[in-house]
Amino acid sequence: MRYLRILPAALLLGAAPAQYYEIVGEQSIVFARVAFFGLASKTARFPAVSGGITLDRSKPENIDLTVKLDAAALTAPDAVTLGRLKGPRFFDVANYPVILFRGSRLQMVSETVARVPGQLTARGITRPAVLRVRFDDPPQRAGRTRPLAINGDTTIDRRDFGMTAYPLIVGRKVTITIRAVMVPA
């Protein structure tokens, strides 16, 4: 697996004040997994991902991470589930075609683990969310010209975003996994 690679302060000295990395859509995907009947799970995929990250070289804890999903492009394991997920009782893609995560802080927990607190918007509702990120290698090994890879996850309560349908069948906790490759822009 590949993970978010961000330059630490030691490597940033003398570097340009900020660098923007753009998500490579063809190499990126987001998954949303929810319990189904309490025995199994269903996973939706969001293959149309865009956005990027700006790293502030003078203050590496300050970032601007944006992950934008085209909700209408979501896929599901079967046609019935897909229709329901795109419909008004779940993502309502006709009225809310975009899902957005924005983070502005990088909180290193250890040499290879970080938290990115931010805001998640779905169905026109914005709630706080924390993206947990694990690095393959310590971030100081990343370079200014090398691609960044983010592999993070967060768990939300779907009811907080107005998705209350089928409460006895579909779990309320949704695990969202982001896998994105970013290149310097």
Backbone as JSON, one array per atom type, in Angstrom:
{
  "sequence": "MRYLRILPAALLLGAAPAQYYEIVGEQSIVFARVAFFGLASKTARFPAVSGGITLDRSKPENIDLTVKLDAAALTAPDAVTLGRLKGPRFFDVANYPVILFRGSRLQMVSETVARVPGQLTARGITRPAVLRVRFDDPPQRAGRTRPLAINGDTTIDRRDFGMTAYPLIVGRKVTITIRAVMVPA",
  "N": [[0.83, -1.17, 0.0], [0.35, 2.28, -0.57], [0.97, 5.44, 0.93], [0.05, 8.7, 2.23], [2.52, 11.02, 1.63], [4.4, 13.45, 3.03], [6.38, 16.35, 3.19], [8.69, 16.91, 5.81], [9.57, 19.42, 8.31], [12.4, 19.56, 8.48], [13.34, 18.94, 5.9], [12.24, 20.96, 4.53], [13.44, 23.41, 4.86], [14.67, 26.22, 3.29], [13.23, 25.65, 1.05], [10.7, 26.38, -1.44], [7.92, 28.48, -0.47], [5.37, 27.19, -0.64], [3.86, 24.25, -2.01], [1.9, 22.73, -4.48], [0.14, 19.74, -4.94], [-1.48, 17.74, -7.24], [-4.33, 15.6, -7.46], [-4.16, 12.53, -9.16], [-6.52, 11.42, -11.09], [-7.04, 8.96, -12.47], [-5.55, 7.14, -11.07], [-6.56, 7.01, -8.58], [-8.97, 6.41, -5.95], [-11.99, 6.12, -4.02], [-13.51, 4.41, -1.36], [-16.54, 3.36, 0.2], [-17.7, 1.7, 2.94], [-20.24, -0.21, 4.47], [-22.08, -1.82, 7.08], [-24.25, -4.6, 6.44], [-27.27, -6.01, 7.03], [-26.1, -6.71, 9.42], [-24.42, -8.86, 9.21], [-22.82, -8.95, 7.01], [-21.14, -6.83, 4.62], [-21.51, -3.97, 2.48], [-19.99, -2.38, -0.25], [-19.41, 0.69, -1.73], [-17.99, 2.3, -4.54], [-16.09, 5.14, -5.42], [-14.97, 6.21, -8.19], [-14.3, 8.57, -9.54], [-12.28, 10.9, -8.71], [-10.96, 13.97, -7.55], [-8.93, 16.92, -6.89], [-6.5, 17.94, -4.43], [-3.43, 18.71, -2.67], [-1.99, 21.33, -0.8], [1.08, 22.12, 0.44], [2.49, 23.88, 3.03], [5.53, 25.15, 3.14], [6.89, 26.59, 5.11], [5.46, 26.13, 7.38], [4.84, 23.15, 8.08], [2.74, 21.79, 9.35], [0.5, 23.08, 8.55], [-1.76, 22.55, 6.09], [-3.54, 22.28, 2.98], [-5.85, 20.33, 2.1], [-7.85, 18.87, -0.31], [-10.34, 16.71, -1.27], [-12.32, 15.68, -3.76], [-15.3, 14.19, -4.79], [-17.08, 12.74, -7.48], [-20.23, 12.15, -7.12], [-22.19, 11.07, -8.76], [-20.82, 9.28, -10.3], [-20.45, 7.07, -8.78], [-20.1, 3.56, -8.0], [-21.54, 0.34, -7.4], [-22.01, -2.97, -5.93], [-24.24, -4.2, -7.14], [-27.11, -3.65, -9.29], [-29.5, -2.89, -7.97], [-28.63, -1.94, -5.44], [-26.99, 0.13, -6.35], [-28.87, 1.84, -7.59], [-30.38, 2.59, -5.35], [-28.42, 3.85, -3.75], [-27.72, 6.06, -5.34], [-30.09, 7.37, -5.35], [-32.75, 9.46, -3.84], [-32.88, 8.79, -1.1], [-30.4, 8.23, -0.17], [-27.43, 9.2, -1.4], [-28.51, 11.03, -3.21], [-27.84, 11.98, -5.86], [-28.77, 13.51, -7.99], [-29.44, 15.97, -6.95], [-27.27, 16.57, -5.31], [-24.44, 16.42, -6.49], [-21.74, 16.33, -5.74], [-19.3, 15.24, -3.42], [-17.33, 16.23, -0.72], [-14.19, 16.51, 0.91], [-12.34, 18.48, 3.13], [-9.32, 19.4, 4.52], [-7.19, 21.07, 6.86], [-5.09, 20.9, 8.63], [-2.22, 19.1, 9.64], [-1.56, 16.61, 11.77], [0.93, 15.05, 13.23], [1.16, 11.9, 14.61], [2.9, 9.9, 15.11], [6.07, 8.86, 13.8], [5.23, 7.76, 11.4], [2.48, 8.01, 11.26], [-0.45, 9.98, 10.92], [-2.95, 12.52, 11.59], [-5.64, 14.13, 9.99], [-7.66, 16.57, 10.62], [-10.81, 17.71, 9.49], [-13.45, 18.81, 7.28], [-16.32, 17.19, 6.11], [-18.47, 17.09, 3.4], [-21.59, 16.08, 2.31], [-24.55, 15.46, 0.51], [-25.21, 18.14, 0.8], [-24.76, 18.69, 3.44], [-22.54, 19.53, 5.99], [-20.09, 18.19, 8.06], [-17.8, 17.66, 10.82], [-14.86, 15.68, 10.34], [-12.28, 13.27, 10.79], [-9.46, 12.37, 9.14], [-7.54, 9.56, 9.16], [-4.18, 8.84, 8.64], [-1.64, 6.77, 7.37], [1.79, 6.36, 6.87], [3.95, 4.84, 4.42], [6.73, 5.01, 4.64], [8.77, 7.01, 6.85], [7.81, 10.44, 6.65], [9.89, 12.23, 6.01], [11.34, 11.15, 3.98], [10.16, 11.74, 1.62], [10.16, 13.55, -1.49], [10.47, 16.7, -3.23], [9.84, 16.51, -5.96], [8.78, 14.05, -6.25], [5.9, 11.91, -6.57], [3.06, 12.11, -4.35], [1.37, 9.88, -2.19], [-1.72, 9.08, -0.87], [-3.29, 7.26, 1.62], [-5.85, 6.89, 3.42], [-8.28, 6.82, 6.12], [-11.6, 7.21, 7.45], [-14.35, 7.21, 9.75], [-17.8, 7.61, 9.64], [-21.11, 8.6, 10.73], [-23.82, 7.76, 8.95], [-26.33, 8.85, 9.27], [-25.91, 11.42, 10.14], [-25.68, 12.81, 7.83], [-28.11, 12.86, 6.67], [-28.89, 10.4, 5.66], [-30.93, 8.16, 6.3], [-32.38, 5.94, 5.64], [-33.57, 2.52, 5.69], [-32.88, 1.53, 8.4], [-32.77, -0.87, 9.89], [-31.55, -2.65, 8.28], [-29.29, -1.58, 6.98], [-26.21, -0.61, 8.26], [-25.31, 2.09, 10.5], [-22.79, 3.23, 10.74], [-20.22, 4.23, 8.6], [-17.37, 3.35, 6.88], [-14.92, 5.12, 5.35], [-12.55, 5.01, 2.84], [-9.73, 6.44, 1.45], [-7.78, 6.44, -1.36], [-5.31, 7.92, -2.99], [-3.25, 9.2, -5.54], [-0.91, 11.76, -5.95], [0.53, 14.37, -7.85], [3.21, 16.78, -8.32], [2.1, 20.01, -9.18]],
  "CA": [[0.0, 0.0, 0.0], [1.05, 3.56, -0.57], [0.32, 6.34, 1.87], [0.35, 10.11, 2.1], [3.91, 11.37, 1.91], [4.46, 14.89, 3.19], [7.72, 16.78, 3.56], [8.8, 17.44, 7.16], [10.23, 20.71, 8.44], [13.84, 19.45, 8.23], [13.6, 18.98, 4.47], [11.58, 22.12, 3.94], [14.24, 24.6, 5.0], [15.2, 26.7, 2.03], [12.33, 25.29, -0.04], [9.68, 27.36, -1.78], [6.95, 28.57, 0.62], [4.26, 26.24, -0.75], [3.85, 23.39, -3.2], [0.6, 22.1, -4.7], [0.13, 18.43, -5.57], [-2.82, 17.48, -7.78], [-4.73, 14.19, -7.49], [-4.22, 11.86, -10.46], [-7.81, 10.74, -11.02], [-7.0, 7.58, -12.96], [-4.83, 6.31, -10.11], [-7.13, 7.29, -7.27], [-10.32, 5.89, -5.73], [-12.51, 6.19, -2.66], [-14.46, 3.35, -1.05], [-17.38, 3.56, 1.39], [-18.17, 0.38, 3.35], [-21.24, -0.16, 5.54], [-22.62, -3.14, 7.46], [-25.49, -4.95, 5.76], [-27.93, -7.04, 7.83], [-25.28, -7.03, 10.57], [-23.63, -10.06, 8.95], [-21.92, -8.73, 5.87], [-21.02, -5.41, 4.32], [-21.6, -3.55, 1.09], [-18.99, -1.35, -0.54], [-19.58, 1.54, -2.91], [-16.72, 2.86, -5.01], [-16.15, 6.46, -6.05], [-13.77, 6.22, -9.03], [-14.0, 9.9, -10.08], [-11.7, 11.65, -7.6], [-10.12, 15.1, -7.95], [-8.5, 17.75, -5.77], [-5.07, 17.95, -4.22], [-2.94, 19.19, -1.38], [-0.97, 22.37, -0.77], [1.94, 22.01, 1.61], [3.13, 25.14, 3.41], [6.91, 24.77, 3.47], [7.35, 27.25, 6.33], [4.68, 25.57, 8.49], [4.38, 21.88, 7.52], [1.49, 21.33, 9.95], [-0.58, 23.74, 7.82], [-1.96, 22.0, 4.76], [-4.85, 22.5, 2.39], [-6.18, 19.08, 1.41], [-9.19, 18.8, -0.87], [-10.66, 15.49, -2.01], [-13.65, 15.91, -4.33], [-15.83, 13.0, -5.44], [-18.25, 12.86, -8.35], [-21.17, 11.18, -6.55], [-22.94, 10.41, -9.84], [-19.98, 8.24, -10.89], [-20.26, 5.96, -7.84], [-20.46, 2.22, -8.45], [-21.94, -0.55, -6.3], [-21.91, -4.36, -6.36], [-25.38, -4.66, -7.93], [-27.93, -2.56, -9.82], [-30.47, -2.43, -6.96], [-27.9, -1.13, -4.48], [-26.56, 1.34, -7.06], [-30.04, 2.72, -7.72], [-30.73, 3.14, -4.03], [-27.37, 4.78, -3.3], [-27.79, 7.29, -6.13], [-31.41, 7.95, -5.18], [-32.98, 10.52, -2.84], [-32.79, 8.33, 0.29], [-28.99, 8.14, 0.2], [-26.6, 10.3, -1.87], [-29.34, 11.98, -3.96], [-26.86, 12.56, -6.78], [-29.4, 14.49, -8.88], [-29.41, 17.27, -6.27], [-25.98, 16.76, -4.63], [-23.52, 15.62, -7.3], [-20.36, 16.38, -5.26], [-18.95, 14.97, -2.03], [-16.08, 16.97, -0.55], [-13.46, 16.54, 2.18], [-11.32, 19.53, 3.21], [-8.52, 19.38, 5.74], [-6.24, 22.18, 6.88], [-4.04, 20.65, 9.62], [-1.58, 17.8, 9.66], [-1.12, 16.33, 13.13], [1.72, 13.83, 13.26], [0.96, 11.13, 15.83], [4.18, 9.23, 15.23], [6.91, 9.06, 12.62], [4.56, 7.29, 10.18], [1.02, 8.11, 11.39], [-0.93, 11.36, 11.06], [-4.39, 12.81, 11.59], [-6.0, 15.35, 9.27], [-9.02, 16.98, 10.93], [-11.38, 18.5, 8.42], [-14.9, 18.88, 7.1], [-16.86, 16.34, 5.05], [-19.77, 17.56, 2.92], [-22.35, 15.14, 1.48], [-25.97, 15.84, 0.49], [-25.34, 19.52, 1.22], [-24.56, 18.76, 4.89], [-21.12, 19.52, 6.34], [-19.82, 17.74, 9.43], [-16.38, 17.4, 11.04], [-14.36, 14.32, 10.15], [-10.83, 13.17, 10.94], [-8.86, 11.39, 8.26], [-6.34, 8.93, 9.74], [-3.26, 8.56, 7.55], [-0.43, 6.02, 7.73], [2.83, 6.48, 5.85], [4.82, 3.68, 4.15], [8.03, 5.38, 5.2], [8.68, 8.32, 7.5], [7.59, 11.48, 5.65], [11.1, 12.95, 5.6], [11.92, 10.53, 2.78], [9.48, 12.26, 0.43], [10.9, 14.58, -2.19], [9.67, 17.75, -3.86], [9.4, 16.14, -7.31], [8.16, 12.73, -6.22], [4.46, 11.91, -6.3], [2.57, 11.81, -3.01], [0.27, 8.92, -2.2], [-2.49, 9.15, 0.37], [-4.15, 6.13, 1.93], [-6.39, 7.27, 4.71], [-9.65, 6.38, 6.36], [-12.39, 7.85, 8.49], [-15.64, 6.57, 9.95], [-18.85, 8.59, 9.89], [-22.46, 8.1, 10.93], [-24.55, 8.19, 7.74], [-27.51, 9.63, 9.67], [-25.5, 12.82, 10.25], [-25.75, 13.39, 6.49], [-29.47, 12.7, 6.18], [-29.08, 9.08, 5.04], [-31.55, 7.41, 7.39], [-33.19, 4.83, 5.1], [-33.27, 1.12, 6.01], [-32.07, 1.47, 9.63], [-32.63, -2.23, 10.41], [-30.82, -3.43, 7.29], [-28.02, -0.93, 6.67], [-25.57, -0.04, 9.44], [-25.21, 3.55, 10.5], [-21.38, 3.63, 10.62], [-19.66, 4.04, 7.26], [-15.92, 3.53, 6.82], [-14.51, 5.7, 4.06], [-11.12, 4.84, 2.58], [-9.25, 7.25, 0.33], [-6.48, 6.08, -1.96], [-5.08, 8.91, -4.05], [-1.88, 9.53, -5.96], [-0.83, 13.17, -6.27], [1.78, 14.78, -8.49], [3.42, 18.22, -8.24], [1.46, 20.75, -10.28]],
  "C": [[0.87, 1.24, 0.0], [0.27, 4.52, 0.3], [0.73, 7.78, 1.59], [1.8, 10.36, 2.48], [3.99, 12.9, 1.93], [5.85, 15.26, 3.69], [7.75, 17.34, 4.97], [9.58, 18.76, 7.16], [11.71, 20.63, 8.1], [14.17, 19.52, 6.75], [13.07, 20.25, 3.83], [12.41, 23.39, 4.03], [14.84, 24.98, 3.66], [14.31, 26.36, 0.85], [11.37, 26.45, -0.31], [8.6, 27.35, -0.7], [5.81, 27.55, 0.53], [4.38, 25.45, -2.04], [2.48, 22.73, -3.29], [0.8, 20.78, -5.43], [-1.3, 18.12, -5.98], [-3.1, 15.98, -7.8], [-4.76, 13.7, -8.93], [-5.46, 10.97, -10.43], [-7.79, 9.28, -11.42], [-6.33, 6.62, -12.0], [-5.39, 6.42, -8.7], [-8.56, 6.76, -7.17], [-10.69, 6.07, -4.27], [-13.54, 5.09, -2.51], [-15.27, 3.77, 0.17], [-17.99, 2.2, 1.72], [-19.11, 0.51, 4.55], [-21.73, -1.58, 5.82], [-23.97, -3.34, 6.79], [-26.08, -6.16, 6.47], [-27.1, -7.48, 9.03], [-24.37, -8.23, 10.38], [-22.57, -9.87, 7.88], [-21.76, -7.23, 5.7], [-21.2, -5.19, 2.83], [-20.61, -2.41, 0.92], [-19.36, -0.62, -1.82], [-18.21, 2.09, -3.26], [-16.98, 4.2, -5.67], [-14.89, 6.61, -6.91], [-13.39, 7.6, -9.58], [-13.6, 10.81, -8.93], [-10.85, 12.79, -8.16], [-9.75, 15.89, -6.7], [-7.0, 17.74, -5.65], [-4.72, 18.47, -2.85], [-1.9, 20.28, -1.61], [-0.22, 22.21, 0.54], [2.61, 23.35, 1.84], [4.52, 24.81, 3.92], [7.41, 25.42, 4.77], [6.62, 26.73, 7.57], [4.08, 24.25, 8.02], [3.1, 21.34, 8.15], [0.28, 21.97, 9.28], [-0.65, 23.17, 6.41], [-3.31, 22.48, 4.24], [-5.12, 21.27, 1.53], [-7.62, 19.12, 0.96], [-9.33, 17.49, -1.63], [-12.12, 15.63, -2.45], [-14.08, 14.66, -5.09], [-17.01, 13.35, -6.31], [-19.22, 11.78, -7.89], [-21.93, 10.43, -7.63], [-22.15, 9.27, -10.46], [-19.82, 7.03, -9.97], [-20.73, 4.64, -8.44], [-20.77, 1.38, -7.21], [-21.96, -1.98, -6.83], [-23.08, -4.87, -7.19], [-26.26, -3.47, -8.31], [-28.93, -2.02, -8.8], [-29.78, -1.52, -5.96], [-27.47, 0.19, -5.12], [-27.72, 2.33, -7.18], [-30.42, 3.37, -6.4], [-29.7, 4.17, -3.57], [-27.42, 6.11, -4.05], [-29.1, 8.04, -5.9], [-31.54, 8.91, -4.01], [-32.85, 10.07, -1.38], [-31.35, 8.17, 0.76], [-28.24, 9.35, -0.36], [-27.37, 11.36, -2.66], [-28.48, 12.74, -4.97], [-27.46, 13.58, -7.74], [-29.33, 15.89, -8.26], [-28.07, 17.59, -5.63], [-24.91, 15.94, -5.34], [-22.08, 15.56, -6.79], [-20.29, 16.04, -3.77], [-17.55, 15.55, -1.84], [-15.51, 16.78, 0.84], [-12.42, 17.62, 2.08], [-10.64, 19.44, 4.55], [-7.49, 20.48, 5.7], [-5.12, 22.02, 7.91], [-3.51, 19.25, 9.46], [-1.03, 17.61, 11.07], [-0.39, 15.0, 13.14], [1.54, 13.16, 14.62], [2.24, 10.35, 16.14], [4.96, 9.52, 13.96], [6.18, 8.7, 11.32], [3.03, 7.39, 10.22], [0.63, 9.56, 11.61], [-2.45, 11.39, 11.11], [-4.59, 14.1, 10.8], [-7.45, 15.68, 9.63], [-9.55, 17.86, 9.8], [-12.89, 18.48, 8.43], [-15.29, 18.0, 5.92], [-18.24, 16.87, 4.7], [-20.37, 16.52, 1.99], [-23.82, 15.54, 1.6], [-26.18, 17.26, 1.0], [-25.15, 19.73, 2.71], [-23.07, 18.63, 5.18], [-20.96, 19.17, 7.81], [-18.31, 17.56, 9.59], [-16.05, 15.92, 10.82], [-12.85, 14.35, 10.31], [-10.34, 12.04, 10.06], [-7.6, 10.87, 8.94], [-5.45, 8.47, 8.57], [-2.06, 7.79, 8.09], [0.53, 6.12, 6.54], [3.55, 5.15, 5.66], [6.15, 3.86, 4.85], [7.85, 6.69, 5.97], [8.6, 9.42, 6.44], [8.85, 12.2, 5.19], [11.76, 12.33, 4.38], [11.26, 11.01, 1.5], [10.31, 13.37, -0.19], [9.96, 15.53, -2.91], [9.14, 17.35, -5.23], [8.73, 14.78, -7.35], [6.66, 12.84, -6.0], [4.19, 11.63, -4.82], [1.48, 10.76, -3.16], [-0.41, 8.99, -0.85], [-3.35, 7.89, 0.47], [-4.65, 6.39, 3.34], [-7.8, 6.72, 4.89], [-10.29, 7.21, 7.46], [-13.69, 7.07, 8.61], [-16.65, 7.65, 10.31], [-20.16, 7.86, 10.21], [-23.3, 8.64, 9.78], [-25.76, 9.04, 8.09], [-27.17, 11.11, 9.81], [-25.59, 13.55, 8.92], [-27.12, 13.14, 5.85], [-29.76, 11.38, 5.5], [-29.62, 8.13, 6.11], [-32.34, 6.2, 6.92], [-32.67, 3.47, 5.57], [-32.45, 0.95, 7.3], [-31.88, 0.06, 10.2], [-31.8, -3.12, 9.47], [-29.4, -2.9, 7.07], [-27.47, -0.3, 7.94], [-25.48, 1.46, 9.37], [-23.78, 4.03, 10.35], [-20.86, 3.26, 9.24], [-18.17, 4.31, 7.34], [-15.56, 3.98, 5.42], [-13.0, 5.57, 3.95], [-10.75, 5.62, 1.33], [-7.89, 6.73, -0.1], [-6.26, 7.02, -3.13], [-3.6, 9.08, -4.29], [-1.9, 10.98, -6.41], [0.53, 13.5, -6.87], [1.95, 16.3, -8.37], [2.79, 18.92, -9.45], [2.19, 22.05, -10.54]]
}
